[in-house]
Amino acid sequence: MGTAENGAAAWKSDLVLALLAALLALAADAWTGFGQLTDAGGDNDNLLRLVEVRDLLAGQGWFDLHQYRMGLEGGFVMH
């Protein structure tokens, strides 16, 4: 066996090991009922904070506290 064949065999065994680890983690999460998937992030305040972070990443100014998607036309100021 040459070094290329050893490298290919090691790569395949690493891939199989990684796939087995991923399947084991998925099975453990399925066994517990996928608890993290059913939690939508908490209460309304937490979800609104995520919307504000999304607006910040989309280019809204740091000191612009308006939520333009909520309320009447033009939005309203958050705290």
Summary of the structure (lengths in Angstrom):
residues: 79
radius of gyration: 23.7
end to end distance: 68.9
largest distance: 73.0
contacts: 138
relative contact order: 0.07
helix: 59%
strand: 5%
